[in-house]
Amino acid sequence: MKNDTKSNSIWTIISGLFSLFVSGVIGLAIPMILEVQEYSLYQTYQLYIIFGGLFHFGFINGVYLKYGDKDYNNLPYSIFRGFTKYLIYLQIIVQIILITIVMIFVVSDKKLVFVYLAINIGLVNISCYFSLITQFTKRFVIDGKIQLVSSFVLIGMYFVAFCMGINTYVYFLDIITIGNIFLLIMYLINNIDVVFGRKVIIKNEIVECHSRGIFVNLSEVIGIVIVNIDSVFINILCDKEVFAMYSFAIGVVLLYYRFVGVTSKLFFPYFKRVNQKSLISVYNIMTNIVQCTVLLLLCTVSVFQVVANYFLPNYTESFIYVYVLIVTVVFKSHIDLLCNTIYKVLDSEKKFFKNNLFAMIVVVFTNVFAWMFFHKAMAIAWASFASYLIWYMVTDAGVRKLLEMKEFQIKTKAFLLFDICLFFMGAFKWNNFLPYFMVSIIYFIFCVKKYQKGLMNIFI
């Protein structure tokens, strides 16, 4: 493996793990300080901010797809400076419109929450633009360092707030906003060549980026809807106490999603450079590697329960949701790391969109069905698990059809379902994850040994 690939992988993993640690600490500390009502409002912000990517209207995705095989020195700087100027103006307009709508139409105690959302959407989208430039130009070391420094700053600000005994959600939203501003400044400094200097705004380029990226953007938003529709149902249909418990469970699960999201940065630039004829073997190898790794990673969920039992006894009941929802990480990892990447590499944005649209219909239907017949948050959790399983099967089949693969790896899928059953047995019947852990670690060792050579060939 080349030195730059090693550095990229190491820094991506380090920043991802530290980001996971910071998110975990904050996620456990916030409910210790805020009362349930305040925590519910704080989680309302966390729930809806993730939909902010809709408001660049595919532009960032289009830039990513159009220039995803370029190195930093080969970028047309003047055009990218024009992109930067355009995106900043676009986000300012979006912020003004959203704040105006909130001030006129929102009258509940969530009004201030939505003002913070409107402000931070622009900050997050512009940072995402620079982050993707850093990633597709394979400067993962820089991206990893930025994320690492940003995490240190964020946890430092939270620590100060904890020491001061602040127990109002507004202060923590202030911290998030300051953190987003700091992150944006860091990305600006490290992408200075695409910010300052001669700018060329070419309307056709901007239109192409929007048109090319809109289906990917909508697909990603649909993916976010799929991930969070259960929380939206609970937020609307249940009281704040139930939403707080469910949000705590979602917070634990999202830690794993975030780590997967950070890791996914590695895949597109390398897959983009792989010969399309080799994608079949790459996909099969990575399917097994990703699956065995994530299954082993799920063993760490018991650590969160031990910590919660000791520090957050009021939230221990939320783990009945955690143990159902955490398994969706296996399916989401495969979809995000492999399937979505393949769709983008092959410029199959419309098929990507149709696949996710189908999944959204399934998840909405199953959640509505669960609520109509059971009226319980636990039923929503199980409905979400079923939706993810269907989404995973359909998406994998779609990718294999796209690659014209005849083999569907039935044994791999059968083992996946078997190991998931072991996990549920350990969580709800045996109260012991040892059998699951033993099977998962054997599977991990087997996959690493079997596919080690093929794995190295992918990233060199």
C-alpha positions as CSV (number, residue, x, y, z in Angstrom):
1,M,0.0,0.0,0.0
2,K,1.4,3.4,-1.0
3,N,2.5,5.8,1.7
4,D,-0.2,8.4,0.8
5,T,-2.9,5.8,1.0
6,K,-1.7,4.7,4.4
7,S,-1.7,8.3,5.6
8,N,-5.1,8.9,4.2
9,S,-6.5,5.8,5.8
10,I,-4.8,6.4,9.2
11,W,-5.9,10.1,9.4
12,T,-9.5,9.3,8.3
13,I,-9.8,6.5,10.9
14,I,-8.2,8.6,13.7
15,S,-10.4,11.6,13.0
16,G,-13.4,9.3,12.7
17,L,-12.7,7.6,16.0
18,F,-12.0,10.8,17.9
19,S,-15.2,12.3,16.4
20,L,-17.0,9.3,17.6
21,F,-15.5,9.7,21.0
22,V,-16.4,13.4,21.2
23,S,-20.0,12.7,20.0
24,G,-20.3,9.9,22.5
25,V,-19.1,12.1,25.4
26,I,-21.4,14.9,24.5
27,G,-24.3,12.6,23.8
28,L,-24.0,11.1,27.3
29,A,-23.2,14.4,29.0
30,I,-26.0,16.6,27.6
31,P,-28.9,14.5,29.1
32,M,-27.1,14.6,32.5
33,I,-27.3,18.4,32.5
34,L,-30.5,19.3,30.7
35,E,-33.9,18.5,32.0
36,V,-36.1,16.3,29.8
37,Q,-38.0,19.3,28.3
38,E,-34.8,21.1,27.5
39,Y,-33.2,18.0,26.1
40,S,-36.2,17.4,23.9
41,L,-35.7,20.9,22.3
42,Y,-32.0,20.3,21.9
43,Q,-32.7,17.0,20.2
44,T,-35.2,18.7,17.9
45,Y,-32.4,20.8,16.5
46,Q,-30.2,17.7,16.1
47,L,-33.1,15.9,14.3
48,Y,-33.8,18.5,11.7
49,I,-30.3,20.0,11.0
50,I,-29.4,16.9,9.0
51,F,-32.0,17.8,6.4
52,G,-30.0,21.0,5.7
53,G,-28.2,19.4,2.7
54,L,-31.4,19.8,0.7
55,F,-30.8,23.5,0.5
56,H,-27.7,23.5,-1.8
57,F,-30.1,21.9,-4.4
58,G,-27.6,19.4,-5.7
59,F,-24.8,21.9,-6.5
60,I,-22.2,20.4,-4.1
61,N,-23.0,16.9,-5.3
62,G,-22.6,18.0,-8.9
63,V,-19.2,19.5,-8.3
64,Y,-18.2,16.3,-6.5
65,L,-19.3,14.1,-9.4
66,K,-17.9,16.4,-12.2
67,Y,-14.4,16.8,-10.7
68,G,-14.2,13.7,-8.5
69,D,-11.2,12.3,-10.3
70,K,-9.1,15.5,-10.2
71,D,-6.1,16.2,-7.9
72,Y,-6.0,19.6,-6.2
73,N,-3.3,21.0,-8.4
74,N,-5.3,20.1,-11.5
75,L,-8.5,22.0,-10.4
76,P,-9.5,25.0,-12.5
77,Y,-9.1,27.4,-9.7
78,S,-10.8,30.4,-11.3
79,I,-13.9,28.3,-11.9
80,F,-13.9,26.9,-8.4
81,R,-13.6,30.5,-7.0
82,G,-16.7,31.3,-9.0
83,F,-18.4,28.2,-7.5
84,T,-17.4,29.4,-4.0
85,K,-18.8,32.9,-4.5
86,Y,-22.0,31.5,-6.0
87,L,-22.5,29.0,-3.1
88,I,-22.0,31.6,-0.4
89,Y,-24.6,33.9,-2.0
90,L,-27.0,31.0,-2.5
91,Q,-26.7,30.0,1.2
92,I,-27.2,33.6,2.4
93,I,-30.4,33.9,0.4
94,V,-31.5,30.5,1.8
95,Q,-30.8,31.7,5.4
96,I,-32.8,34.9,4.9
97,I,-35.8,33.1,3.4
98,L,-35.8,30.4,6.2
99,I,-35.5,32.9,9.0
100,T,-38.4,35.0,7.5
101,I,-40.6,31.9,7.3
102,V,-39.8,30.9,10.9
103,M,-40.5,34.4,12.3
104,I,-43.8,34.6,10.5
105,F,-45.2,31.1,10.8
106,V,-43.7,29.3,13.8
107,V,-45.3,30.2,17.1
108,S,-44.4,27.3,19.3
109,D,-41.6,26.9,21.9
110,K,-39.6,25.5,19.0
111,K,-39.3,28.9,17.2
112,L,-35.8,29.6,18.5
113,V,-34.7,26.1,17.6
114,F,-35.7,26.7,13.9
115,V,-33.9,30.1,13.9
116,Y,-30.7,28.3,14.9
117,L,-31.4,25.7,12.2
118,A,-31.7,28.4,9.5
119,I,-28.4,30.0,10.6
120,N,-26.5,26.8,10.7
121,I,-27.8,25.3,7.5
122,G,-25.7,27.7,5.4
123,L,-22.6,27.2,7.6
124,V,-22.8,23.4,7.3
125,N,-23.4,23.4,3.5
126,I,-20.4,25.7,2.8
127,S,-18.2,23.6,5.0
128,C,-19.5,20.4,3.3
129,Y,-18.5,21.9,-0.1
130,F,-14.9,22.5,1.0
131,S,-14.8,19.2,2.8
132,L,-15.7,17.3,-0.4
133,I,-13.1,19.2,-2.3
134,T,-10.5,18.1,0.2
135,Q,-11.8,14.5,0.0
136,F,-12.1,14.0,-3.8
137,T,-8.6,15.5,-4.2
138,K,-7.4,12.8,-1.8
139,R,-6.1,15.2,0.8
140,F,-7.5,13.1,3.6
141,V,-4.7,14.1,5.9
142,I,-5.8,17.7,5.8
143,D,-9.4,16.8,6.2
144,G,-8.6,14.5,9.1
145,K,-6.6,17.2,10.9
146,I,-9.4,19.8,10.4
147,Q,-11.9,17.4,11.8
148,L,-9.6,16.5,14.7
149,V,-8.9,20.2,15.6
150,S,-12.6,21.0,15.3
151,S,-13.5,18.2,17.6
152,F,-11.0,19.4,20.2
153,V,-12.4,22.9,20.0
154,L,-16.0,21.6,20.3
155,I,-15.4,19.4,23.3
156,G,-13.4,22.2,24.9
157,M,-16.4,24.6,24.6
158,Y,-18.8,21.9,26.0
159,F,-16.4,21.2,28.9
160,V,-16.4,24.9,29.8
161,A,-20.2,25.0,29.6
162,F,-20.4,21.9,31.9
163,C,-18.0,23.4,34.4
164,M,-20.1,26.6,34.5
165,G,-23.2,24.5,35.2
166,I,-25.1,25.8,32.2
167,N,-28.4,23.9,31.9
168,T,-30.2,25.7,29.0
169,Y,-30.3,24.2,25.6
170,V,-29.8,27.6,23.9
171,Y,-26.3,27.8,25.2
172,F,-25.5,24.5,23.6
173,L,-26.9,25.6,20.3
174,D,-24.7,28.7,20.6
175,I,-21.7,26.3,21.0
176,I,-22.7,24.3,17.9
177,T,-23.0,27.5,15.9
178,I,-19.6,28.8,17.0
179,G,-18.1,25.3,16.3
180,N,-19.6,25.4,12.7
181,I,-18.1,28.9,12.1
182,F,-14.7,27.7,13.3
183,L,-14.9,24.6,11.1
184,L,-15.8,26.7,8.1
185,I,-12.8,29.0,8.7
186,M,-10.5,26.0,9.0
187,Y,-11.7,24.7,5.6
188,L,-11.4,28.2,4.0
189,I,-7.8,28.5,5.2
190,N,-6.8,25.1,3.8
191,N,-8.6,25.6,0.5
192,I,-7.4,29.1,-0.1
193,D,-6.7,28.6,-3.8
194,V,-10.4,28.0,-4.5
195,V,-11.5,31.1,-2.5
196,F,-9.3,34.1,-3.3
197,G,-8.1,35.3,-6.6
198,R,-9.5,35.7,-10.1
199,K,-13.0,34.3,-10.3
200,V,-14.9,33.1,-13.3
201,I,-18.6,32.4,-12.9
202,I,-19.8,30.3,-15.8
203,K,-23.6,29.9,-15.8
204,N,-23.5,26.7,-17.8
205,E,-21.1,25.1,-15.3
206,I,-23.3,26.0,-12.4
207,V,-26.4,24.7,-14.2
208,E,-24.6,21.5,-15.0
209,C,-23.5,21.0,-11.4
210,H,-27.1,21.5,-10.2
211,S,-28.6,19.2,-12.9
212,R,-26.0,16.5,-12.4
213,G,-26.1,16.6,-8.6
214,I,-29.8,17.1,-8.0
215,F,-30.7,13.4,-8.1
216,V,-27.8,12.5,-5.8
217,N,-28.9,15.3,-3.5
218,L,-32.5,14.2,-3.4
219,S,-31.4,10.6,-2.9
220,E,-29.2,11.6,0.0
221,V,-32.1,13.6,1.5
222,I,-34.4,10.6,1.0
223,G,-31.7,8.5,2.7
224,I,-31.8,10.9,5.7
225,V,-35.6,10.7,5.7
226,I,-35.3,7.0,5.9
227,V,-32.9,7.2,8.8
228,N,-34.9,9.7,10.7
229,I,-38.6,9.2,9.8
230,D,-39.1,7.2,13.0
231,S,-37.8,10.0,15.1
232,V,-40.1,12.5,13.3
233,F,-43.0,10.1,14.0
234,I,-42.1,10.0,17.7
235,N,-41.5,13.7,17.8
236,I,-45.0,14.4,16.4
237,L,-47.1,11.6,17.9
238,C,-45.5,11.0,21.3
239,D,-45.0,13.2,24.4
240,K,-41.6,14.9,25.1
241,E,-40.6,12.2,27.6
242,V,-40.9,9.4,25.1
243,F,-39.2,11.5,22.4
244,A,-36.3,12.2,24.8
245,M,-35.9,8.5,25.5
246,Y,-36.1,7.6,21.8
247,S,-33.8,10.5,20.9
248,F,-31.2,9.2,23.4
249,A,-31.3,5.8,21.7
250,I,-31.0,7.4,18.3
251,G,-28.1,9.4,19.6
252,V,-26.2,6.2,20.4
253,V,-27.0,4.7,16.9
254,L,-26.0,7.9,15.2
255,L,-22.5,7.7,16.7
256,Y,-22.0,4.6,14.5
257,Y,-23.6,6.2,11.5
258,R,-21.2,9.2,11.9
259,F,-18.2,6.9,12.0
260,V,-19.4,5.2,8.8
261,G,-19.9,8.6,7.2
262,V,-16.3,9.6,8.0
263,T,-15.0,6.3,6.7
264,S,-17.0,6.6,3.5
265,K,-14.7,9.5,2.5
266,L,-12.1,7.0,1.5
267,F,-14.2,5.1,-1.0
268,F,-15.3,7.4,-3.8
269,P,-11.9,8.8,-4.8
270,Y,-10.4,5.3,-5.0
271,F,-13.4,3.6,-6.6
272,K,-13.6,6.4,-9.1
273,R,-10.1,5.5,-10.3
274,V,-10.8,1.7,-10.5
275,N,-11.3,0.2,-13.9
276,Q,-15.0,-0.5,-14.3
277,K,-14.4,-4.1,-15.2
278,S,-12.8,-4.6,-11.8
279,L,-15.7,-3.2,-9.8
280,I,-17.4,-6.6,-9.6
281,S,-14.5,-8.2,-7.7
282,V,-14.1,-5.0,-5.7
283,Y,-17.7,-4.9,-4.7
284,N,-17.7,-8.6,-3.6
285,I,-14.5,-8.2,-1.5
286,M,-15.7,-5.0,0.1
287,T,-19.1,-6.5,0.9
288,N,-17.6,-9.1,3.0
289,I,-15.0,-6.8,4.6
290,V,-17.5,-4.1,5.5
291,Q,-20.0,-6.7,6.8
292,C,-17.6,-8.5,9.1
293,T,-16.1,-5.2,10.4
294,V,-19.5,-3.6,11.3
295,L,-20.8,-6.8,12.9
296,L,-17.8,-6.8,15.2
297,L,-18.1,-3.1,15.9
298,L,-21.6,-3.7,17.2
299,C,-20.1,-5.5,20.2
300,T,-19.2,-2.1,21.6
301,V,-22.8,-1.1,22.2
302,S,-22.8,-2.9,25.6
303,V,-20.2,-0.3,26.7
304,F,-22.7,2.4,26.2
305,Q,-25.2,0.6,28.4
306,V,-22.7,0.2,31.2
307,V,-21.9,3.9,31.1
308,A,-25.6,4.8,30.9
309,N,-26.5,2.6,33.8
310,Y,-23.9,4.3,36.0
311,F,-24.2,7.9,34.9
312,L,-27.7,8.2,33.3
313,P,-30.1,5.8,35.2
314,N,-33.1,7.7,33.9
315,Y,-32.3,6.8,30.4
316,T,-31.5,3.1,30.7
317,E,-34.9,2.1,29.4
318,S,-34.0,3.7,26.1
319,F,-31.7,0.7,25.4
320,I,-34.7,-1.4,24.4
321,Y,-34.7,0.9,21.4
322,V,-31.0,0.9,21.0
323,Y,-30.7,-2.8,20.6
324,V,-33.2,-2.9,17.8
325,L,-32.0,0.2,16.0
326,I,-28.2,-0.5,16.3
327,V,-28.5,-3.4,13.9
328,T,-29.5,-1.0,11.1
329,V,-25.9,0.2,11.1
330,V,-24.9,-3.0,9.3
331,F,-27.4,-2.3,6.5
332,K,-26.7,1.4,6.4
333,S,-22.9,0.8,6.2
334,H,-23.3,-1.5,3.1
335,I,-25.6,1.0,1.4
336,D,-23.5,4.1,2.1
337,L,-20.0,2.8,1.7
338,L,-20.5,0.5,-1.2
339,C,-23.9,0.8,-3.0
340,N,-24.2,4.5,-3.1
341,T,-20.5,4.8,-4.1
342,I,-21.0,2.5,-7.0
343,Y,-24.0,4.4,-8.2
344,K,-22.0,7.6,-8.2
345,V,-19.0,6.1,-9.8
346,L,-21.1,4.8,-12.7
347,D,-23.0,8.1,-13.0
348,S,-26.3,6.3,-12.3
349,E,-27.8,9.1,-10.3
350,K,-31.4,8.5,-11.5
351,K,-31.2,4.8,-10.6
352,F,-29.7,5.8,-7.2
353,F,-32.7,8.2,-6.7
354,K,-35.3,5.7,-7.7
355,N,-33.8,3.1,-5.4
356,N,-33.9,5.5,-2.4
357,L,-37.4,6.7,-3.3
358,F,-38.6,3.1,-3.2
359,A,-36.9,2.7,0.2
360,M,-38.6,5.8,1.6
361,I,-42.0,4.6,0.5
362,V,-41.3,1.3,2.3
363,V,-40.1,3.0,5.5
364,V,-43.1,5.4,5.6
365,F,-45.5,2.6,5.0
366,T,-44.0,0.3,7.7
367,N,-43.9,3.2,10.3
368,V,-47.5,4.2,9.6
369,F,-48.6,0.6,9.8
370,A,-46.7,0.1,13.1
371,W,-48.3,3.1,14.7
372,M,-51.8,2.4,13.5
373,F,-51.8,-1.1,14.9
374,F,-49.7,-0.7,18.0
375,H,-49.4,3.0,19.0
376,K,-46.0,2.3,20.6
377,A,-42.5,3.7,20.1
378,M,-41.1,0.2,20.2
379,A,-43.3,-0.8,17.2
380,I,-41.8,2.1,15.3
381,A,-38.3,0.9,16.1
382,W,-39.0,-2.6,14.8
383,A,-40.7,-1.2,11.7
384,S,-37.5,0.8,11.1
385,F,-35.4,-2.4,11.4
386,A,-37.7,-4.1,8.8
387,S,-37.4,-1.2,6.5
388,Y,-33.6,-1.2,6.6
389,L,-33.5,-4.9,5.9
390,I,-35.7,-4.4,2.8
391,W,-33.7,-1.4,1.7
392,Y,-30.5,-3.3,2.0
393,M,-31.7,-6.3,0.0
394,V,-33.2,-4.2,-2.8
395,T,-30.2,-1.8,-3.0
396,D,-27.7,-4.7,-3.1
397,A,-29.7,-6.4,-5.8
398,G,-29.9,-3.2,-7.8
399,V,-26.1,-2.7,-7.7
400,R,-25.5,-6.3,-8.7
401,K,-27.9,-5.8,-11.7
402,L,-26.1,-2.6,-12.6
403,L,-22.8,-4.4,-12.6
404,E,-24.3,-7.4,-14.5
405,M,-23.3,-9.8,-11.7
406,K,-25.0,-13.2,-11.7
407,E,-24.0,-14.2,-8.2
408,F,-25.9,-12.7,-5.3
409,Q,-23.8,-14.1,-2.4
410,I,-26.7,-15.9,-0.7
411,K,-24.3,-17.5,1.9
412,T,-23.0,-14.1,2.9
413,K,-26.5,-12.8,3.4
414,A,-27.6,-15.9,5.3
415,F,-24.7,-15.6,7.7
416,L,-25.5,-11.9,8.2
417,L,-29.1,-12.7,9.2
418,F,-27.8,-15.6,11.5
419,D,-25.4,-13.3,13.3
420,I,-28.1,-10.6,13.7
421,C,-30.4,-13.2,15.3
422,L,-27.6,-14.0,17.7
423,F,-27.3,-10.3,18.6
424,F,-31.1,-10.1,19.3
425,M,-30.9,-13.3,21.4
426,G,-28.1,-11.9,23.4
427,A,-29.9,-8.6,23.9
428,F,-33.4,-9.7,24.7
429,K,-33.1,-13.3,26.0
430,W,-29.7,-14.3,27.2
431,N,-28.5,-10.8,28.4
432,N,-25.1,-11.9,27.2
433,F,-23.4,-11.0,23.9
434,L,-20.5,-13.5,24.2
435,P,-21.9,-16.0,21.6
436,Y,-22.4,-13.1,19.2
437,F,-19.0,-11.7,19.9
438,M,-17.3,-15.1,19.3
439,V,-19.0,-15.7,16.0
440,S,-18.3,-12.1,14.8
441,I,-14.6,-12.2,15.7
442,I,-14.2,-15.6,13.9
443,Y,-15.9,-14.2,10.8
444,F,-13.8,-11.1,10.9
445,I,-10.5,-13.0,11.1
446,F,-11.7,-15.3,8.3
447,C,-12.6,-12.4,6.0
448,V,-9.4,-10.5,6.6
449,K,-7.2,-13.5,5.8
450,K,-9.3,-14.5,2.8
451,Y,-9.5,-11.0,1.2
452,Q,-6.3,-9.3,2.5
453,K,-4.6,-9.4,-0.9
454,G,-7.6,-8.3,-2.8
455,L,-8.2,-5.5,-0.3
456,M,-4.6,-4.2,-0.7
457,N,-5.0,-4.2,-4.5
458,I,-8.0,-1.9,-4.3
459,F,-6.3,0.9,-2.5
460,I,-2.9,1.0,-4.2
